[in-house]
Amino acid sequence: MTDEKKPAADLSFAGVCTDTRELVPGSLFIALRVPRFDGHDFLGKAILEGAAGLVVARGSNLELPEMTVFTGPVVLVEDTLQALQAIAAGYRLTLPGRVVAITGSVGKTSTRQMVAACLGGTMPVHLTSGNLNNEIGLPLTLLQAEPSHRAIILEMGMRAPGEIRLLSQLARPDAAMITNVGFSHIGRLGSREAILSAKTELIEGLRPGGLLILNADDPLLRNWGVHQPGSFRLAWVTADLDLARSMSTDAAFTVGATDVCATAGCVDFSVGIFQAGQACGQACVHLPFPGHHHVLNMLFGLACAWDMDIPPAIAAADAAAYEQTGNRQRLIEANGVLIMDDSYNASPESMQAALQTLAELAEGRRMIAALGGMLELGEFSAPAHRELGRQAAHLGFSALYLTGSHASDVAAGSRELKPDMTCMVFPDTMDLAKAISDEIRSGDCVLVKGSRGFTMEQVTAKILENLEKRRTTNHDI
């Protein structure tokens, strides 16, 4: 048994694990103790599954039957989460690959995937999977990286000040990017300025001479960025080509877009890269999926590629491999109905992007939205939901099926522009799901979206169940 305060011999393990369901024989098992579970309750199972070493909190009960046959090291620590983070931070310093960190109010995951697509055709890439972007997930992601990976792309999420600082100091990124500063978690932090302060903690772990890439189309980020002396290089991305050219005089480089054409099936645009006011790179980009908001995501990917000496034309061609992940604008065709399942989460910015994307897809067909609320907006909740209703009405939605404490605000906002808008409010998600699944007809385009707390994926499942039932019974829809 080893105490963390005493030196120990070098040890080698097949991996690091905190969940016995995913344990690979020969791994080091770290017994995390967090509000939802206590890994110390699974020490016996970890041993039976083949753990080669244990990290446990000092004072834990180790009088287990399995311990009598366990021959591996047991390391006693004050805090097992801090131990996990320390191991990951130490391992990161041994990795030769370039670490890229991504944060922002919205678009983190899409940008992460786009950066990976821009780099992945040229070099081995390791990236965050799922939602492993917090104080537990990021260390685990780092520990899964291999020395052969030339790029390690880490998504960083937050709900409170100080969290991005911790993640950045663990990851010590060579390049970092902030997608935007929106309203997500404003109910917790109080203002967008406070969110800006929390997001820009990202620079506190950025290596000297590292690259910070910012969205010049975000006024808060732009004002903050131009006043940063810093020990890092600064690059900008923008959907305004002229702005990219002008801002390049005081930046390492800038990447701008022009001639954007977004249709139901793709997004096409041209890209220019500038240094010291002069064009130094260009490419034509074709993204084989809809969504105007993907332009900025792609610009972040091209900026990262440019700094790693990948020509923009090559990175743009590789970006065609990008795929949407999870329930993020997932398109489903069933019995003549187009469903855009964007139920992963919701904020004012992502709601606007989803509404706009479905409008581009619909091409004149009837549009219906099943919307849960947007959580953690605090005093901004009512006006944000009213604006959501106005956006839906402006884009031509025919009906809104709503749930959540601010559903009436969404309805009121929509009727400011469209007094006869059909708005139906339901006490919970399942009541909404039953009602909308009965009303959908062939040719409809349906958006399903809401904050995670509303589990809006249930709506998509109910719609698909009802459409399949109609198909098998030859019911006319």
C-alpha positions, 0 to 999 in steps of 0.5 A, a space after each residue: 500500500 502506497 501513501 501519496 506523500 511517499 515516493 513510489 516506484 514507476 508503475 505502468 498500466 493498460 489505462 486509467 478507468 473510473 467506471 468498472 463497466 469500461 475497465 480494461 484488464 491491467 488498468 488503474 482504477 480510480 475510485 471517484 467520490 462525487 455527488 452521484 456515486 462513490 467509486 469505493 462501492 465498486 472496488 471489489 468489482 474493479 478487482 474482479 474485472 482485472 484492475 492492476 492498481 487502485 487509487 482510493 481515498 485515505 480512510 476508506 474501508 478496504 476490508 473487502 474479500 477481494 482485497 485478500 487476493 489483490 496483489 497490485 498497488 493501492 495508492 491512498 490519496 486525500 482526494 481521488 478526483 484531484 489525483 485523476 487530474 494530477 495524473 492526466 496533467 502529468 501525462 499531458 506533458 509527455 505527449 508530443 502532439 499539439 493540444 487544441 482547446 475549444 470552449 464557447 457558449 454554443 457550437 463547441 461540439 460542432 466546432 470540435 468535430 469540424 476541427 477534427 475533420 480539417 486535420 484528420 485527413 493529414 494526421 492522426 487525431 484524438 478528440 473529446 467524445 460525447 460530453 466528456 468536457 468537464 473536470 472528470 471527462 477532460 482528464 480521461 480524454 487526455 489519458 486516452 491520447 496516444 503519443 502517435 496522435 499529432 493533434 489532441 482536440 479537447 472540448 471544455 464546458 463550464 457552469 461556473 467561474 473557475 472551471 475553464 481555468 482548471 481545465 486549461 491548466 490541466 490541458 496546457 493547450 498549444 492552441 485555443 479557441 472561443 466560439 462565442 459568448 452567449 446566454 447559456 448559464 446566464 442565470 448562474 453567472 448573472 451577465 454576459 460580461 461574467 460569462 466572457 470572464 469565465 470563458 476567457 479563463 482559457 488563456 490561463 493554461 495556454 502555453 507561451 507563444 500559443 495561438 488563441 483563435 477568436 470569433 470577430 463577429 462576437 462583439 464581446 470577444 472582439 472588444 476583449 481580444 483587441 485589448 489583450 497584450 498576452 504572451 500568445 499569438 492572436 488569430 480571428 475568424 469572421 464571416 466578413 471577408 473585408 473585416 478579416 482583411 482589416 483585422 489581419 494587420 494586428 493579428 497573427 492571421 485572420 480567416 474570413 468567408 464570403 459568398 455564402 450560399 446555404 441551401 436545403 442540402 449544403 453550404 457553399 462559400 469561399 474563404 480567404 486567409 490574411 496576414 498583415 493585410 495581404 491575402 496568403 491563402 484561399 479555398 472554396 468550401 462545400 459542406 454537404 449538410 445544411 446550416 448557415 451557422 456551420 460557416 464559423 465552425 468551419 473557419 475555426 477548423 481552417 484556422 487551426 489547420 493553417 497554423 499546422 501548415 495544412 493548406 486550406 484547400 486540403 483542409 476544406 476537402 477533408 471537412 466533407 468527412 464531418 458528421 453531426 453527432 448525437 441529437 444535434 440537428 439530426 435529420 430523419 425522414 419517415 413517411 414523407 415527414 422530415 424531422 430535425 432532432 436537435 434535442 441535445 440542448 438549447 440556448 437562445 443562439 442554438 434555438 435561432 440556428 435550429 429554426 433558421 436551418 429548418 427554414 432552409 430545409 423546408 423549401 415552402 413545406 409546412 413547418 412545425 416546432 416542438 419546443 421545450 424551454 431554455 433553462 438557466 437564463 435567470 432574469 433573461 428567461 421571459 424576454 429570451 423566450 418571447 424573442 424565440 416566438 418572434 423568430 419562429 413567426 418571422 421564419 414562417 412556422 405554422 404551429 408551435 407545440 410548447 412546454 415549460 414555464 415560459 411556453 406562454 412567453 414563446 406563444 406571446 412573442 410569436 403572436 406579436 408578428 403572427 396573431 393567428 399563429 397556432 400555439 399549443 401549451 402542454 404541462 409536460 413533454 409526453 403530453 406534447 409528444 402525444 399531441 404533435 404525433 397525432 397532428 403531423 402529416 406527410 410533407 411536414 417539416 418538424 423541429 424538436 428542440 429544448 434544454 436537456 431537462 425537458 428530454 425532448 428526444 421523447 418527442 422524436 421517439 413518439 413521432 417516429 413510433 406513431 409514423 411507423 404505426 401508421 405505415 404498418 396499418 396503411 393509415 393515410 397520413 
